[in-house]
Amino acid sequence: MIFNVVGKLPRDNFVRMKYLLKYSPEITIKSRPVRVRFVKQLSKNLKNLLKKIDEHVSVTSKRDYLEVNSSDEAGEISPLIEEVLMSTPGVASIASTLHVPLGSLESILTHALALFTERLRGKTFAVRCKRAGKHSFTSVDVERYIGQGLVQNTESLGVNLSKPDITVRLEIREQDVFIVDELKEGLGGFPLGTQDGVLSLISGGFDSAVSSYLSIRRGLLTNYCFFNLGGHEHEIAVQEVALYLWMRYGSSHRVKFISVPFEAVVGEIISKVDNSQMGVVLKRMMLRAAGKLASDLHLDALVTGEAVAQVSSQTLTNLAVIDGVSEKLVLRPLIMSEKQDIIDLARKIGTEEFSAVIPEYCGVISVKPTTKARLHRIESEEERFDFSILETAIAESKSLTIDKLLESGKKSLTEILELEAVPQQAIVIDIRHPTEEERYPLTIPGCEIQKIPFFKLNTMFELNSIDKKTQYLLYCDKGMMSRLHASYLVEKGFPMVGVYRPS
């Protein structure tokens, strides 16, 4: 069979780039009513998120996949769309595809050549076709025809069905053909809104950040509870971790961030509780407070980042004694994880770098902490504790929807300078996570741009390595991190700091 095909993509009104999203496998095995409900929620979540990028985007539910269409024909916002798709719970895989109407096999080959001619140069390949509907050909017929055509019209090394360098994927559904341009992995899990809400105890470190992410991935509406042991700076550091997790993985739904002033509780424990028992008592106090706050929000479970025997308070014996004070279910996603696995996952989800430098505050560090706590001994120690102090801490806790965190500072947002254009001599500081900065570099002609990730920003200013006579404008994609840090730095005595917010 001789193919005479020119590998040029036809420019007609029927060629479209679309995304095909496969559901998490656990969704597909649900009963039909449950599956329909999950898919409907996933579609709603995606529409809410994508319309912030492209107001004309559409999300269409098909039998076993979702189809996402964007009005972005030039591909200018494709990276932003793909970032949302890869970070939304419930999506197993994302295929960016060339969508054409079903014609002849020769027309399919023409489009395949347009996408793969250069990619196949010096590479082996295999063609894989999935087909749904009634057609005069089989999937194997398509694979053979397209495979032979690619061999004859490209400089590939030929077909290798067992271990190809490149897989050319085709999906034919009724009268539509989808040629997969790129296949990316999604989060999996369940869509947010299909499961109940939880309250995650977050300190900003590796464990609590990763456990919060895992609860989001499982479809749980994850609210955050922070026990402040180290003042305003500690709270700012934890807020940015929670903001990052919410903006990246959970912003389809609004959740709460609760800050509980716990310094007085720590002081009472230090003065009243035996040194070896302090760690277990502190955790019990935290669970008591978190349980009360969860009840106020009508949440039935707490999430913690504990793993068996990682520290002294996390032996099985101690965890049983700690859990005894909670009327809520306590979920521990990391309970069987090793520390390095947790750090590796933190690196993958983007929380490693600022969790590594976040200040750790704990005034309750025992010299010889117990690993075999006895309930009667702990209860005896707690009899000397003034529980009115715990009740005061709960009453004075601050609860805000997470997108309103910026309004909780001492400075009002109206006092923070926000500019759409950069004045002469001003310096823009790109405070985004290094991964985001590398993916979408910021360029402003004629302007000096410094790259200081948000988790290093406070240190740079405190070391006086910043010229106080120069105006600095902080930049991030959505403006939340930049306003948060600008507000904090102005409070710390750097009034020349503002925010760069291009229209």
C-alpha positions in Angstrom: 0.0 0.0 0.0 1.5 3.3 -1.1 0.6 6.5 0.7 1.0 9.9 -0.9 0.1 12.3 1.9 1.4 15.7 2.6 1.9 16.3 6.3 0.2 19.7 6.5 -2.6 20.4 8.9 -5.8 21.5 7.0 -6.9 24.9 8.1 -10.7 24.5 8.1 -13.5 25.3 10.4 -13.8 21.7 11.7 -10.3 21.3 13.2 -10.4 22.0 16.9 -8.1 21.4 19.9 -10.1 19.8 22.8 -9.3 18.2 26.1 -10.6 14.7 26.9 -10.7 14.0 30.7 -10.9 10.5 32.0 -12.5 10.1 35.4 -10.7 8.6 38.4 -11.2 4.8 38.1 -13.0 4.8 41.5 -15.7 7.0 40.0 -16.3 4.7 37.1 -17.0 1.7 39.3 -19.7 3.5 41.3 -23.4 2.7 40.8 -25.0 4.7 38.1 -26.8 7.2 40.3 -23.6 7.9 42.3 -21.4 8.1 39.2 -23.8 10.6 37.7 -23.7 12.7 40.8 -19.9 12.6 41.0 -19.5 13.5 37.3 -22.0 16.4 37.6 -20.1 17.8 40.6 -16.8 17.4 38.7 -18.2 19.3 35.7 -19.4 22.1 38.0 -16.1 22.4 39.7 -14.2 22.6 36.4 -16.6 25.2 35.0 -16.2 27.4 38.1 -12.4 27.2 37.8 -12.0 27.5 34.1 -14.4 30.4 33.6 -11.8 32.5 35.5 -9.4 31.9 32.7 -11.8 31.6 29.7 -15.4 32.9 30.1 -16.4 30.9 27.0 -15.1 27.6 28.1 -17.5 24.6 28.0 -17.4 21.3 29.9 -19.5 18.6 28.4 -20.2 15.2 30.0 -19.9 12.2 27.8 -20.5 8.5 28.6 -17.1 7.8 30.1 -15.2 11.1 29.8 -15.5 14.9 30.0 -14.9 17.1 27.0 -13.5 20.5 27.6 -13.6 23.1 24.8 -11.8 26.5 25.0 -12.2 29.6 22.8 -8.4 29.9 22.9 -7.6 29.1 19.3 -4.1 30.6 19.5 -3.2 28.4 22.5 -2.2 31.4 24.6 -4.0 30.3 27.7 -3.6 26.6 27.2 -0.9 26.2 29.9 -3.3 27.9 32.5 -6.2 25.6 31.4 -4.0 22.5 31.7 -2.7 23.5 35.1 -6.3 23.7 36.4 -7.2 20.3 34.8 -4.2 18.6 36.3 -4.9 20.1 39.8 -8.6 19.3 40.1 -9.5 16.2 42.2 -11.5 13.6 40.3 -9.6 13.8 37.0 -7.4 10.8 36.2 -5.8 11.9 32.9 -5.9 14.8 30.5 -5.5 14.3 26.8 -5.1 17.4 24.7 -6.4 16.4 21.3 -6.9 17.4 17.7 -10.6 17.0 17.1 -11.8 16.4 13.5 -14.9 15.0 12.0 -14.7 11.4 10.9 -13.9 11.1 7.2 -11.6 8.7 5.4 -8.7 7.0 7.0 -6.5 9.0 4.7 -7.8 12.3 6.2 -7.0 10.9 9.7 -3.5 10.1 8.5 -3.0 13.6 7.2 -3.8 15.1 10.6 -1.6 12.5 12.3 1.3 13.5 10.1 0.8 17.1 10.9 1.2 16.4 14.6 3.8 13.6 14.6 6.1 14.0 11.6 8.8 15.8 13.5 8.3 13.9 16.7 8.9 10.6 15.0 12.2 11.5 13.5 14.7 8.9 14.6 12.1 7.2 17.0 10.1 4.0 17.1 6.4 4.2 17.5 3.1 2.3 17.9 -0.4 3.4 17.0 -3.2 2.7 19.5 -6.8 3.2 18.6 -9.9 3.2 20.8 -13.2 3.1 19.0 -16.9 3.5 20.0 -19.8 3.3 17.6 -20.6 1.5 14.4 -18.0 1.8 11.6 -17.0 -0.1 8.5 -13.5 -0.7 10.0 -12.1 -2.0 13.2 -9.6 -0.4 15.6 -6.9 -2.8 14.2 -7.6 -1.6 10.7 -7.0 2.0 11.8 -3.8 1.1 13.6 -2.4 -0.7 10.6 -3.4 2.0 8.1 -2.1 4.9 10.2 1.0 2.9 11.2 2.0 2.1 7.6 1.3 5.7 6.5 3.6 7.1 9.2 6.3 4.7 8.3 6.3 5.7 4.7 5.9 9.5 5.2 8.2 10.1 8.2 11.8 9.5 9.1 10.9 7.2 12.0 12.8 4.1 12.9 9.6 2.1 12.4 7.0 0.3 14.5 7.7 -1.2 17.8 4.6 -2.6 19.5 6.2 -3.7 22.7 8.4 -0.7 23.8 7.8 2.2 21.4 9.6 5.5 22.0 6.3 7.3 21.1 2.7 6.1 21.2 0.3 7.7 18.6 -3.1 7.6 20.3 -6.4 7.9 18.4 -9.9 7.8 19.7 -12.8 7.5 17.3 -16.2 8.1 18.9 -19.2 7.8 16.5 -18.4 10.5 13.9 -15.6 12.2 15.8 -11.9 11.6 15.7 -9.6 12.7 18.5 -5.8 12.5 17.8 -4.0 12.8 21.1 -1.4 15.5 21.1 -0.3 15.1 24.7 -1.4 12.9 27.6 -0.9 14.2 31.1 -1.6 12.7 34.5 -4.3 14.2 36.8 -4.8 14.0 40.5 -7.3 11.2 40.6 -9.4 10.9 43.7 -12.9 12.3 44.1 -14.4 15.7 43.1 -14.6 18.3 45.9 -18.2 18.5 47.1 -18.9 14.8 46.8 -17.6 14.1 50.3 -18.2 15.7 53.7 -16.1 18.5 55.2 -13.2 18.1 57.6 -11.1 20.3 59.8 -7.3 19.8 59.1 -4.9 20.7 61.9 -2.2 22.5 60.0 1.2 23.7 61.3 2.7 24.4 57.9 5.3 21.7 58.1 5.7 18.7 55.8 3.3 16.4 57.4 0.3 18.7 57.9 0.6 20.2 54.4 0.7 16.7 52.8 -2.1 15.3 54.9 -4.3 18.3 54.0 -3.5 17.8 50.3 -4.5 14.1 50.6 -7.8 15.0 52.1 -8.5 17.5 49.3 -7.6 14.9 46.7 -10.0 12.5 48.3 -12.8 15.0 47.7 -13.1 16.2 51.3 -13.9 19.9 51.8 -10.8 20.7 53.8 -10.9 23.5 56.3 -7.8 24.6 58.2 -7.2 24.9 61.9 -3.9 26.5 63.1 -2.8 26.6 66.7 -0.6 29.7 67.1 2.3 29.1 69.4 4.7 31.5 67.8 3.0 34.9 67.1 2.1 36.8 64.0 5.1 35.6 61.9 4.3 32.0 62.5 0.7 32.6 61.5 1.7 34.4 58.3 3.9 31.4 57.3 1.1 28.9 57.9 -1.5 31.1 56.1 0.6 31.0 53.0 0.8 27.2 53.1 -2.9 26.9 53.4 -3.5 29.5 50.7 -1.1 27.7 48.3 -3.0 24.4 48.9 -6.4 26.0 48.5 -5.5 28.0 45.4 -3.7 25.1 43.7 -6.0 22.2 44.5 -9.2 23.3 46.2 -10.4 26.7 45.1 -13.6 25.4 43.5 -15.1 25.7 47.0 -14.7 28.2 49.8 -13.4 26.8 53.1 -12.4 28.3 56.5 -9.1 29.1 58.0 -9.2 29.2 61.8 -6.4 30.5 64.0 -6.5 29.6 67.7 -4.2 31.6 70.1 -2.6 28.8 72.1 0.3 30.5 73.8 -1.5 30.7 77.2 -2.5 27.0 76.9 1.1 26.1 76.4 2.1 28.3 79.4 -0.5 26.5 81.6 0.8 23.1 80.5 4.4 24.0 81.3 3.5 25.3 84.7 1.1 22.6 85.7 1.9 19.3 83.9 4.8 16.9 84.5 7.6 17.3 82.0 7.3 13.8 80.5 3.6 14.1 79.9 3.4 17.5 78.4 3.5 16.4 74.7 0.5 14.1 75.1 -1.5 16.7 77.1 -0.9 19.4 74.5 -2.2 17.1 71.7 -5.3 16.3 73.8 -5.9 20.1 74.3 -5.6 20.6 70.6 -8.1 17.9 69.8 -10.5 19.2 72.3 -10.4 22.7 70.8 -10.5 21.4 67.2 -13.5 19.2 68.0 -15.4 22.1 69.4 -14.6 24.3 66.4 -15.5 21.5 64.0 -18.9 21.1 65.7 -19.5 24.8 65.2 -18.9 24.3 61.5 -20.9 21.1 61.4 -17.9 19.0 60.5 -17.7 15.4 61.6 -14.0 14.6 61.3 -10.5 16.0 62.0 -7.4 15.5 59.9 -3.9 15.3 61.3 -0.4 14.7 59.8 0.7 12.1 62.3 2.5 8.9 61.4 3.2 5.9 63.6 6.2 6.4 65.8 7.6 9.4 63.9 7.9 11.3 67.2 7.3 10.3 70.8 3.7 11.4 70.9 2.8 9.2 67.9 3.3 5.8 69.4 0.1 3.6 69.2 -0.3 3.9 73.0 0.0 7.7 73.0 -2.3 8.1 70.0 -5.0 6.0 71.7 -4.8 8.2 74.8 -4.8 11.4 72.7 -7.9 10.3 70.7 -9.8 9.6 73.8 -10.8 13.2 74.2 -12.2 13.5 70.7 -15.9 13.0 69.9 -14.9 13.4 66.2 -13.4 10.9 63.9 -9.7 11.5 63.6 -8.3 10.9 60.1 -4.6 10.3 59.7 -3.8 10.0 55.9 0.0 9.6 56.6 -0.3 7.1 59.5 1.8 4.4 57.7 4.1 6.7 55.8 7.8 7.1 56.1 9.2 10.6 56.5 11.1 10.6 53.2 8.0 9.5 51.3 6.2 12.4 52.9 8.9 14.8 51.8 8.9 13.4 48.3 5.2 14.0 48.0 5.6 17.5 49.4 8.1 18.2 46.7 5.7 16.8 44.0 2.7 19.0 45.2 4.9 22.1 45.7 4.9 22.5 49.4 8.4 21.2 50.2 10.4 24.4 49.9 8.5 26.6 52.2 7.7 23.8 54.7 11.4 23.3 54.9 12.0 26.8 56.2 8.7 27.5 58.1 9.4 28.4 61.7 8.5 25.5 64.1 7.3 26.7 67.5 6.5 24.3 70.3 7.1 25.4 73.9 6.1 21.9 75.1 9.3 19.8 74.5 9.8 17.2 77.1 13.3 16.1 78.2 12.2 12.5 78.4 8.8 12.3 76.8 6.6 9.3 77.5 6.0 6.8 74.8 3.7 4.7 76.9 1.2 7.2 78.3 -1.4 5.9 80.8 -4.8 7.4 80.7 -5.2 7.6 84.5 -1.8 9.4 84.7 -2.7 11.9 82.0 -6.1 12.6 83.5 -4.4 13.2 86.9 -2.1 15.7 85.3 -5.0 17.5 83.6 -6.8 17.9 86.9 -4.4 20.7 87.7 -5.0 22.4 84.3 -7.2 25.5 84.3 -9.6 24.6 81.5 -11.0 28.2 81.4 -7.7 29.1 79.6 -8.6 26.5 76.9 -12.1 27.9 76.7 -10.8 31.4 76.3 -8.5 30.3 73.5 -11.4 28.8 71.6 -13.5 31.8 72.2 -10.8 34.1 70.9 -10.1 32.1 67.8 -10.4 33.8 64.4 -12.4 32.1 61.7 -12.3 33.5 58.1 -13.1 32.1 54.7 -9.6 31.4 53.3 -9.9 34.0 50.5 -10.5 36.7 53.1 -7.3 36.0 55.0 -5.7 39.2 53.7 -8.2 41.3 55.6 -7.2 39.9 59.0 -3.9 41.9 59.3 -3.5 45.0 61.3 -3.1 47.1 58.1 -6.2 47.4 55.9 -5.7 46.4 52.3 -6.5 50.0 51.2 -3.2 51.1 52.8 -1.2 48.7 50.5 -0.1 50.4 47.3 -1.4 48.4 44.2 -0.3 49.5 40.8 -1.1 48.2 37.3 2.0 49.8 35.8 5.5 49.9 37.1 7.0 53.4 37.8 10.5 54.2 36.8 13.2 53.1 39.1 10.8 50.7 40.9 11.8 47.0 41.2 9.3 44.2 40.8 9.9 41.1 43.0 8.4 37.9 41.5 7.5 36.0 44.7 5.9 33.0 43.0 6.9 29.4 43.7 10.0 28.6 41.5 8.0 26.0 39.6 5.3 28.6 38.6 8.0 31.2 37.8 9.8 28.9 35.5 6.6 27.8 33.7 5.3 31.3 33.1 8.3 33.8 33.3 7.4 37.4 34.0 8.7 40.0 31.5 8.3 43.7 31.9 10.3 45.8 29.3 12.7 48.3 30.9 12.0 47.0 34.4 14.3 45.2 36.8 12.7 42.0 38.1 14.1 40.1 41.1 13.1 36.5 41.8 12.6 35.9 45.5 10.2 33.1 46.4 7.7 34.0 49.0 9.1 31.6 51.5 12.5 33.5 51.4 11.0 37.0 51.1 10.7 37.9 54.8 14.3 36.7 55.5 15.7 38.9 52.7 14.0 42.0 54.2 14.9 41.2 57.8 18.6 40.8 56.8 18.4 44.4 55.5 19.6 43.3 52.1 16.8 45.5 50.6 17.3 49.2 49.9 14.7 51.1 51.9 14.9 54.1 49.5 13.7 52.0 46.6 10.1 51.1 45.8 9.5 47.4 45.6 6.3 45.9 44.0 5.5 42.2 44.8 4.0 40.1 42.1 2.2 36.8 42.0 -0.4 35.3 39.6 -3.6 35.9 41.6 -2.4 38.7 43.9 -3.2 36.9 47.2 0.4 36.0 48.2 1.7 39.4 47.1 -0.9 41.4 49.1 -0.4 39.1 52.1 3.3 39.7 52.2 3.1 43.3 51.3 0.8 43.9 54.3 3.1 42.0 56.6 6.3 43.9 55.4 4.6 47.3 55.7 3.7 46.3 59.3 7.4 45.3 59.9 8.6 48.8 58.9 9.0 48.6 55.1 6.5 51.2 53.8 8.0 51.3 50.3 6.6 47.8 49.6 3.5 47.5 47.3 1.9 45.2 44.9 2.2 44.9 41.1 -1.2 43.9 39.7 -1.3 44.2 35.9 -4.8 44.4 34.4 
